[in-house]
Amino acid sequence: MFGMPERPAVCSQFKAAEDVCGIDQADAIRLIGWWEKATAVA
């Protein structure tokens, strides 16, 4: 969706924060997994 007009503004305005995204790619992937589990519908 990069460069497409359909891309939501919130996506291009997002600024990564260490408390949300971690300190590196591995940390970000781990945190995404945690959020997926924490918000999964039972």
PETAGI-V188685 format. One record per residue. PHI is phi in degrees with one decimal (999 if undefined). NEAR is the number of other ideal C-beta (glycine too) atoms within 8 Angstrom. Layout:
# PETAGI-V188685
((PHI	NEAR) (PHI	NEAR))
This chain:
# PETAGI-V188685
((999	6) (-58.2	4) (80.8	4) (-96.5	6) (-64.3	3) (-75.7	5) (-64.9	10) (-60.7	6) (-58.0	6) (-59.4	6) (-67.3	8) (-77.3	7) (-88.5	6) (-64.2	6) (-117.4	4) (-61.2	6) (-121.3	6) (-56.7	7) (-69.1	3) (-100.1	7) (-105.4	8) (83.7	10) (-102.8	4) (-156.8	6) (-61.7	5) (-61.5	7) (-63.1	10) (-61.7	10) (-63.3	8) (-62.0	9) (-66.7	11) (-60.1	8) (-60.5	8) (-62.2	8) (-62.8	8) (-59.8	8) (-67.2	7) (-66.4	6) (-109.6	5) (-67.0	6) (-80.0	2) (-76.5	2))
